[in-house]
Amino acid sequence: MTDAWFDSLLAWISAHPVAAGGLIFLIAFLDSLVVLGIVVPALPLLFAVGTLIGLGHIDGPYAIACAATGAFAGDAVSFWVGRRWGPQMHEHWPFRRYPRLLERGETLFRRHGTKSILIARYVGAVRPFVPAIAGMLRMPLKRYLPVSLFAAATWSAAFLAPGWLFGASYDAVAAVADRLALVLGAMLAVLALAWASVLYTWRWFDGHASALLVRALKWTRAHPRLGRYAAALIDPNRPESPSLAILAACLLAIGWAWFALLTTVLMRGEPLMLDRNVYEFMMTLRNPLADRLLAGLASIGDATVLVPAAGLAMLWLLWRRRWIAAAHWLAALAFGLVLTTVLESVIDMPQPPIAHSGFGFPSMSVTMSTITLGFFAVLIARELPGRSRVWPYLVSGAVVALLGFARIYLGAHWLSDVVGGMLLGIVWLLALGIAYRRHVARSFWMRPLALIFYGSFAAAALWHAPRAADPLLSSFVPPLPRLAMAPEQWWRDGWRQLPSRRNERDSEQRWPLDVQVAGPLPPLQAHLEARGWHAQAQADWTAALGLLDDDAAPAGQVVLPATLDTEAETLLLRRRVSAGRIQVLRLWRAPAVLSTGLPLWVGSVQTLHYTRPFGVFGLWQPQADAREAWLQLRADVDGLDARVGLHSHSGLPVLRVRVDAAADAPVIPPTRTPAAAAAEDADRSPAARPGAGRR
């Protein structure tokens, strides 16, 4: 979504508030209709509406009223449908396609009576069915209407509240943690997608296992030569046949997807366009707080984590004399390792720009994690009762999804590397899972084995991740474009080639880069610390979580790091103004160096105000200060070689400081006020005069 499109959408909503209310009504109405409500994504849509409320584009009470009215009207239609068709509703299309949801709704209604109308409002897929069940069972209107109205009102407020809170606090959070919020949101979306894919795929196959088995039996009878190989998998006298049929169907589908992806990669011989787009997008999200978190998650696929869990599980199987299970477990790991190694050596896929050697197609860490966790799920799922069998697969899918997302975020792999690793791992574990299920009929007590495997995996991950994060991050430092110039060239006019603002999507976060420094930073830091500034170490997750402490004084709370072209500031200096106001100087590496080898730095100086959005957490938030902080810094660099000039792009004055040649250059007299210093020390060159060189 482009900024222009989004801005036009907000303008339309602001200009047509009644139409926006109609759209909110329609979302809630469709979500409440029996059957149709299953496919309407009401949660993300209402979250988006709540965000617009928090941003001030939609009136909150009006939106809640529209959502509540839509939900109440949708429930009323569902109630009428149930009353109209009665018990015969089970036999009519499309209701007969969802017998389980009808049964769950009826069970909920018979167990809780009138309260079920309120309970069902928050129970997902069964929500649109319970009002229909109430109508089918002839619930009196005088009992139904009050509780339905109350349920609709509370539901609309509850589902709009998260987005409302997010929108209201967005301005405060976005200024310092915009990219972090986007990364966490994307990670949660990937996790939810993996969770939903595994859960609904399992439920679909579980509901259609018998039908698949019947079709497979007909196929074997129609093709006796080929069918005899499949007959062993689909023997109706074996209780494992439905599960084997499900695994076989998944194997065919995922195997086809894997070979399609492999063929595409081999034919192109280069990353797909989608790979490059995802890589570039992830590079724009790099954030120091997210970097360390994702680096820790990326390390859970290392041998240091997988080997202890797999080894202890293998020892337990051998101790319990589960020879077949141990053999299949060993085959899963050994063959997966060999196959992935061979494919990585055969397939010549260019690596991402910041990936070091050892990363290729498919991703070995993702493949081996998929095989290790996936085959263990196959191993123990058959020992679990009924619907609980899906839980090992959900855990495996969630862990592998987080690992894959972290690897893509860091730039270690292309998207196709990760997807290829997942598909290859699934294909192999399904093939081995079918072989294992065919040869094993005897059950075993799986709880000790599950505790050993998952416990050792979690313990190894918690121990290894903090230690692996920093070395892993040092391997994936985004390259910074470099422009070399002579020191005098930079001092004269080359500084105008450096960026004048942060490159951010939100215009309010495009802070002016109004400070440039040539040379090492320690002398500048020492000079400013003698004048009341002090350095703050880069905030980590421990310090960030401290923002939730409402008893901490503002002076003791950290300033969250900000990025310039995906890189956090190298130096952050802060100066106290009052109890709730500070001035900060942020300095980043410049996309240029001096020909002498000395570094260049660009920075931004600003005033921060301490806020507590909704009283939940504290934040130092940038505020307009009429350049008071810049003027204060201008006065505090007295004694250093400093000049001021207008940047040709922004038209704003830029303070540049040389800390390596102060003895050779005239110093600024210390008697001038900040305002006088800014006015009198402007460059004498025409390009630096007010209005000169502006676009």
N, C-alpha and C positions, 0 to 999 in steps of 0.2 A: 504494500500500500504506500503510495507516494504521499509526501507531505501535502502537496496541492490537493490531491483527492480527499485526504482526510480533513483538511481545512474547509474544503467545500461542503463536505458532509456535515461538519459541525455548524457551518453557516446555515445550511438547510434546516437542521434540527432547531437551531435558535430562532429561525424565521418562521417555522411551522410547528410550534409546540403542541397544537391539537393533533396534528398528523402523527407526531412522534408518540403521543399517548395512544393513538389508534394502533400503532405498530406494537407497542408494549402489550396492549390488550390482546392483539392477535397471537403474540408469542405465548402468553399464559393460557389463552383459550385453546390453542392447538395442543399444547403440552398436556392439557387436562382431558382431551377427548379420548375415549376408550379406543385402544389399538393404535390410533395415530400418535398418541402421546409417547409411544415407545421410541419413535424415530426422531422426535423433535428435540434438538440439543438446547433445552431451555436453560440449563445451568450456565454455559459460557455466554449465551445471549443476554441473560439477565445480569451476569457479571459485567458485561460491556455496558449495559444500560446503567447499572449502578455507578460505573466509572464516570459516565457522562454526567450523572447527578452530582458526584463529588467534584467534578471539574466546573460545575455551575452551568452546564448547557441545558439541563432538564430540571424542572422543579421536583423536589423529592416527594412531598406528599401527593402531588398529582400523579407521579409515576407509580407510587405504591397503590393508589386508588385504582388506576388503570389495570395494573397487574392483578390486584385482588378481584376486580370485577370480571376480568377475563378468565381467571381460574374458577371463580364461582359459576360463571356461565358455562364453561366447559364441563365442570362437574355436573351441572344441571342437565346438560344434553346427555351425558353418559348415564345419569340416573334415569332419564326418560327412555333411553335405549333399553336399559335393563328391565324397566317396568313394561315396555312395549313388547319385547320378545319373551320375557319370562324364562323359565327353565330351558326352553327350546333354543336359547341364545348359543348354547354349546354346539348346536348342530348347524348353525348358519355361518357362512363366510362373511367376514374374515375371522370371526371369533373362534371358529374351530381350529384355526391354525395356531392358536396359543392356549392349548388346554392347560398347560402347567401354570401359566399366569392366572387363568381363571380359577384354577384350583387353589392357588396360593391366596388369591383375593378372597375367595369364599371361606377358606380356613381362617384367615385373619378376621373376617367379619363375624363369623360364628364364635370366635374366641373372645373378641373384644366388643362386639356390638357397636353402639354408637361411637365409642372412642376410636374405632377402626378408621372412620372418616378422617379424623385428625392424624392418626398414626400413619396412614397410607400416604398422606401429603409429603412425607419425608422418607419414603421407602423406595424410591427409584421406579423400576419398571412396573411394579404393582399399583402405582399411584392412580393411573386412569381407569383401572379395572374395579376398584373397590366401590366407587359410586354406582357403577353399573350393577355390581352384585347387590348393593343395597336396594336398588330399584327392582331387581329380579326377585328379591326375597320380600318385596312389598313393605319396605320400611316406611312408617308414617311420615308424611311431609313435615308435620310440626316437630318431629324429632330430628329429621334430616337437615332442614334448612338452617337452623341456628348453628349447629356444629360445622356445617359446610362453609357458612359464611365466616366463622371464626377461623377455621383452618385455612381458607383462602387468604384472609388478611394477614395472619401470622406468617404464612409461607412466603407471601410476596415481600414482606418486610425482611424476613430472614435471608431470602435469596438475593435481594438487592443490597443488603448491608455490606457484604465483603467488597463488592465493587465500589460502593459508596465510600467506604473507608479508604480504599486504595486511591480513588480519584481525589478525595479531599486531602490526602497526605502526599499526593504525587509531586506537587511543586516542591515540597520540602525534601522528599527523598531523591527526586530525579536530579537535583543539583549536585549531589555528591555520590549517589549510588544508582544512577540510571542503568548503567551497564550490568551492575551486579543484579539488579532486579530482573533485567531481561534474561540473564544467564540462568538464574534460579527458576524463572518462569518457563524457559525453554526446557530445562532439565525436568521439571515437574510434568510438562506436557509429554516429553518422551517417555517418562516413567508411566504416566497414565495410559499412553498409547500401547506400550508393551503389556501392561496389566490387562487392559481391555481386550487386546488381541488374543492373549492366551486364554483369558476367562471365557470370552464369547465363542472362540474357536472350539474350546473344550465342550462348552454347553451345546453347541450346534451338533458336533459329532456325537456327543453323548445322547442327544435326543433323536439322532438319525442312525444310530449304530445298527439297530435291527433292520431298518430299511436297506442300509448298505450291505448288510450280511445277506439279505434275501437276493439283492441284485447280483452280488458276487457269486452266490450259489447257482443262479440261472446262467451266469456267464460261464462257469466251469462246466455245466452240463452242455452248453452250446458249443464249447471249444474243448473237447475231451483231452486233446494232446497237451495244450498249454494249461488247461484247467487243473491237470493233476498236480502241477507244481504249487498251485494256489490252494488246492483242496485242504492241505494240512493246516493252512492259516484260518480257514473258515469252516472248520468242522462244527456243525451246530451242536454236537454232543459235548464240546469242550466249553467250559465256562469262560475261558480266556478269548474265545473267538470274537466277540464284539470289540474287545480292546485291540486285538490284533488287526481287525478290519480297520479300525480307526487309525492305528499306526501306519498300516499299509497305504491308506488313502492319503495321509499326510506326507508319507514318503514320496509318493508319485507327484503330488502337487509341488512340494518344496524342492524335490529333485529337479523337476522341470524348471523351476525358477532359478535354481543354482546354475544349471547348464546354460540357460538363456543369458544370465549375467556373465558367466565365464566366456561365452562366445562373443558377446558384445565387447568385453574388455580385450580379448585377443585380437578381434578384428580391428579395433581402433588403435590399439597400441599406445594409448595415451589416456589421461583422465577424461571422464565424461564432463560435459558442460555443467551438469548438476554438481559434480564433484568440486569444480572450481568455484561455482557460485556459493556452495555451502562453506567451502574453505574461506573465501573472502568475507562472508558474513560472520563466521566465527572469529576471524581476526579483528573485526570491528567491535566484538564484545569483550575482548581481553580486559581483565580488571584484576588488580592485585589480590583482592579478597577472593574472587572467584578462581584465580589461578591456583592458589594453594589448595583450595577445596577440591578442584577438579584434578589436580595433580595427584592428590591422595587417592581419589576414586580410580584414576587411571592405573594406579599401582596394584589394584586388587587382582589384576590378571597376571601378575608376575609369578614366577615359579616359587618364590619365597612364600606365597600365600597358598597356591594350589597344591604344591607337593605335600606339605604337612597334612592337609585335610584328606587328600587322596591316599596318602601312605597310611595314615591311622585307620581309615576305612578299610583299606586292603588287609591290614593286620587283623582287624576284627573279623573280617570274613574268613580269613585263613584259620584263625583261632576257633571259630564256630564251625569249621569244616564245610563252608559253603564254597566248594571248589568251582562249581559252574559260575556262580556269581563273581568270584574272584577272577576267574579266567576272562570273563566278558569285560569286567572292569579294567583289567590289564590291557586287553585288546583295544578297548575304547581309547585309552590314553596313548598307548604306544603307536597304534596305527594313525591316530589323529595327528600326533607329533610328526611322524615320518611323512605323511601325506602333505601336511602344511609346509614342511621344509622343502619338499620336492617342488611344490607349486610356486613357492616364493623364489626358488632358484631358476625355474623354467620361465615364469612369466616376467617379462621385463617391463615393469610399470614405473614410469617416472614418479619419484617421491614428491610429497609436498615440499615447498621451498625451505621450510625450517626443520624438516625431518632429517635425522641423522641415519647412518647406515643401520641395517638390521630391521627396517620396516618395509614391508612390501605387501603384495596381493597374494592371498588374503591375509588379514591381520592374524598373526599367530596367537597373540594374547586373547583376542576375542574368540578365535576358533577353539582354543584349548579350554577357555572358561565355559563356552557353550557345551562342549563335550563333557567336561568334568561335572558341571552342575546339572546338565540335562540328563546324562545317563544315570546319575545318582537319583534324579527324580523318577526315571523309569524303573529303577531298582526298588524304590520303596513305595511308589504310588500304588502298586497292586496290593500292598498290605493294608492300605487305608480303606475305611468304609465309605461307600457311596460318593457323594459330592465332595468329600474331603480330599479325594484323590487329586484334585486340581491344585492344591496348595503347593506341593513341591515344584510344579511347573511354573506357578506364579512367582515363587521366590527366584527360580533360575532365570526367568524372563526379566524380572526387575533388576537383578544384579548385572546381567549381561548388557541390558539396555543402558544402565548407568556407566558401565565400563566403556561401551562403544561411544556414548555421548562425550565422555571425558577425553577419549583419544582423539575424536574429531575436533573438539574444542581446542586442544593443545596444538593441533596441526601435525600430529604424529601419523595420521592416516587420512586418505580420502574416504568419502562416504562409501564408495563402492568397495573399498578394502574391508570396512567394518561389516557392511551388509553381506559381502561375500563370505567373510569368516563365520558370521552367524548361520547363513544358509548351509555352508559346508559342514559346520558342526552339527546342525539339526539333521541333515541327511545321514550322516554317519551314525549318530546316536539312535535315529529311528531304525536304520538297518540292523544295528546291533541289538536294539531293543526288541525287535521282532524275533531275532534269533534267540535272545535270552528268554523271552516269554514262551517260545515254543518248547524249550528244553526244560523249563522249570515249572513244576506244578505244586511243589511243596512250599508252604508259607513259612515265614520265620518272624521272630519278634524284631520289628524294625526300630522301635523307639531308642534303644541304646545306640544303634548304628547312626540314627539321625542326630542324636545329641553329640556323638563323637565328631561326625563330619561337619555339621553346621557350627558347633561350638569351636572346633579347631580352626575352621575357616574364618570365623569372626575374630577369634583371638589373634590369629596370624595377620589378618588385615589391619586390626587396630594397632598392632605392634609395628607393622611394616610401613603403613601409609605415612605417618608423620616423618619417618626417617627417609623415605624415598621421594617425598614431595620436592624438596629443594634441589637435589641432583637432577630430578626429572625436569624441573622447570628450567634449569640452566642449559638443558639440551634443546629446549624449544623457545629460544628468545626470538621474538619477531624481528626481522632485519629492519634497520632504520636507514632510509636513504641518506647518503652522505654527499655533501657538496664541499669541496675544498676551496678555501680562499686565503689570500695573504692577510696577515693581521691588519695592515694599514688599509687594505681594500675593505675589510669588514668595518673598521672604525670610520672610514670615510662614507661609504654608501652601500657597501655589501650587506649591511644589517637589514636593509630593506628587502632583500631577497628571502629572508626568513619569514615564517608565517606570522600573521598579525592577530589571528584568533584561533581558538580551539575549533577543531573540525568536528562538530557535533550535530545530530539531527535536530535537536531542540534549539531554537534561536536563543533562548534564555541561558543556555549552557555554553554558548560560544563566547566565553570570556575573552577579553582582549589580552593578548600576550604583550604586555607593556613594559617588560623588563628583559634585557639581554645582558649576559655576563660572559666575558672571555677570561679563561684561565681556571685554575683550581678553585674549588669552593671553600675549603677550610679557612683561608684568610678572610673571605667575605663573611663567613659565619662568625668568626671570632670578632670581627669589627662590629657586626650588628648585635651580637650578644652583649657587647660592652655598652650598648645603647638601649637595652631593655627587651630585645628579642631573644627567644630561646628556641632551640630545635626540638622538633617532635619526631620520634621514631615512627616509621610507617606502621599504621594501625593493623593489627592482625585480628583474627576472629575472636580471641579472648577479649581484646580491647573493644571490639565492635559490640559484643554481647553486653559489655558493661554499660552501653547506652540505655539498656532497659532498666537500669537501677535509678529509680526516681529519687533516691536519697543522696545520690552523688552530687557534689557541687559542680556547676558548669565548668569551672576552671579545671577540674580534674577529668573532664570528658575529652576524648580524643577527637581530632578532626579526621574524618574519613578520607582516604586517598582519592585523588582524581587522576585521570589518565590523559595523555596527549598522544594520539596515534597509538593506542593500546599500551603505552608504557606509563607506569606510575611516576610521580615526581621523585627525583633523586634527593631533593632537600626540601623540607617544609619548616619554615620559621614562623612562629606566632608571637604576637605582642598583645598584652592585655590592655583594653581600653576602659572597660567597666565590668561589672559583675556578669553581664550577659552579652558583652560585645568584645570581640578580639579582631586584630588585623593579622592576616597571614600572607606570607610570600611562598609561592610554590615555584620550584625550578625544575625543568625537565631537560633532558639531553636535546640539543638542537639538531635538526637534520643537516648539519654542516660541521666541519672542523677547520681549524686554522692550519695552514700549510706547515707551521712549525710543530704541529702535533698537539698543541694545546686544545682543550675542549671548548666548545661553545654551549651556552645554556640559554634557554628562553623561559620566561616565567610570567606569572600573573600575581598581582597583589590586590587584595580585596578585604572588605570588612565582612565578618560573619556574625550572625545573631543567633543566640541559643534559643531553640524552639522545642516544644514537646507536642507533636501532632497527636491529638486525641488523648493526651496524657499517657501514651503507651511507651514511647521511647524519646530520647533526646537527640537532637541533631544541631550541629553548627551549620547554619544555612546562609549562603551568600545573600547580601542585600545591597541595594543601591546606596552609595555613600558619597556621591559627588566627587569621587576620586580623592577622598580624604586619606585613605590608606596609601595611595600612590604618592601623594604629597609628603606624607610622613616618612615613607621610605626614602624619598628624594632628599629629605633633610638629613636622614640618618646615615647616608653614604658620604657625608662630608668627610674629607680626608682621603677618599679614594678617587681615582681618575674616572670621572663620570661625565657624561654628556646627555643631552635630551634633544630629540628630533621627532618630527612628525612622520609617521609611517605612511607611505604613499597609498596603501590599500585601505587602511582603516581611518586615516586622517587623525588618529589619536597620538599623543606624545608617547614616545618610548624612551625609557631610561636605560642607557647602556653603560656598563661598568667594566673597566679593565683592572684586574687584580694582580696582573703580572708586570705592569709597567708604571705603577703609581709614582715611582721615584723619578721617572723621566718626564712626567706630564704635569702640567699645572693643576693644582688642587683647587677645589671649590671653597671659597671663604666660608668659615663656619658661622658668620654673623647673620647670614640671610635667613629669612623665614621660609618655610616650605613653599608658600605661594610665590614669594619673590624668586626663589631658586628655580621654580618651574618657568617663570616668565623671563628671567634674565639669562638663563643658560641654554636657551634654544640655539640650535646650530645657526651659523651665519650664512650657510649655503642657501641658495634660492629654493632648493627642493624641500628644505626644512621649515620655511616660513609658512605662516598660516595660509591655507588655501593652495599652497604650491604643491604640484604633483598629485592633486586629488583627481579621482576618476569621476 
